[in-house]
């Protein structure tokens, strides 16, 4: 029993002291996981290197500074983005029946989204128009 308590105490000391934990535990665990885990994708790497979570970090941290949020300028759509929402998106939404989709089909109807017009305006043919696909969560 005494031996078990001594081992448990040693383990607690190793895990509670940061330098000791890094030296004897964390370094070895990271080596194992580095071999097991797949490499980061380009998108994941860019997100890691960005190093910022904007205001969301404060919100999820539990103590948001609301004045910081109010200091950010209000987001505005470009004329092209607003026209896209007012025209193409409104046309697509007119083709869909929300009640039928949610209550009966429980999926988006294939004929409505199969229309060439729908495909054409959802596709991001040019990198500067990638926001179109992002509106619908396609990226």
N, C-alpha and C positions, 0 to 999 in steps of 0.2 A: 504494500500500500504506500509506504514511504517512497519507494522508487517511482511509483506512478505519479505521486505528487511532485517529486523533483523534476520528472520529465515534463509534466504539465507546466510547472513554473518556468522551466527553461524555454518551452515553446512560447509561452506568453511573453517572456522577455524578448525573444527573437522577433515576434510579430508586433510588439508594441513600440519598440524603439526603431525609428525610421531608418537610420543608417544600418543597423544590424539586419533589419528585414530586407533592405535593398541588397546588401552584400550576400546574405546567405539564402535568401528565398526568392525574391522578385527576379533577380538576374537570371536564375536558372529556369524559372517558370516562363519568362519571356522567350528564352531560347527555344523551349519546347513548343510554345504557341506560334513562334515565327515559322517553324518548320511545318506546322499543321495547317495554319490558316492560309487561304489564298491571298495573292497580292492585291493591294488596293486598286480599284479601277481609277481611271483618270478623273472622273467626277468626284469620287470619294477623296482622292488626293487633293484636288482643288478645294474641296470643302474643309479638309483638315488644315490646309495651308492658309485658308482665309482667316482663321483664328478669331472670328467674331460670330456671335450669335445675335447681334443687334440688340434690340430691346427685349426680345424673348427671354434672354438669359436672366434679366432682372425679374421678369414676370414669374418664371418657373423657379427662380431662386427663393421666392416667397416674400421678398421685400422690395417690390418695384418702386422706383422713383417716378411717380406719375408726371412730374414736371419734365423729365427727360423725354417722355413720350410726346407731351404737348409741344416740345421744342422742335420736333421733327417736322419738316414741311409736309403739307398734305399732298399725297400722291395724285397726279393728274394723268389722264390718258391723252395720248397724242390724238390728233384729228383722225388719222387713219385707224387707230385702235377703236375710237368711239364709233366711227362709221361702220367698222366691221361688226361691232356689237349691235348697233342699231339696225343693220341690214341683214347680213348673212346669218348671224346668230338668231335674230328674231324670226327669220324665215324658217330656219331649222326647228326652232321651238314651236312654231305654228304647225309644223308637220307632225309633231309628236303629241300624244295624249298621255299626260302625266298619270292620270287615274288608272288608265288601262295598263300602262307600263308597271306601276307599283302594285296594283291589286291583282291583275290577271296574268300578264306575261312575265313579270318579275325579271325582265331583261329588256334591253333596248331592241326595238324591232329591226330585223335585218333589212326589210325593204326600204325603210326610211333612211337608214344610214348607208344603204347601197347606192343611192342616187349619185350619179356623177357630180352633180352640183355640190352635194354634201361632202363628197370625197375631195373635190377640188379646193373648197375653202377651208377644210380642216387640215389639209396637207401643208407642211411648211416647205415650200419649194426653195425658198431663199433663207439664209441664216438670219437676215434682219426681220423676217416674218415668223420666226420661231415662236413668238408669243401667241400666235393663233393656236398652235397645237397645245401650248401650255394652258390656254383658257379651258380646254377640255380635258386636261390631265393626260395628254398623250405623250408627254415627255417627262 
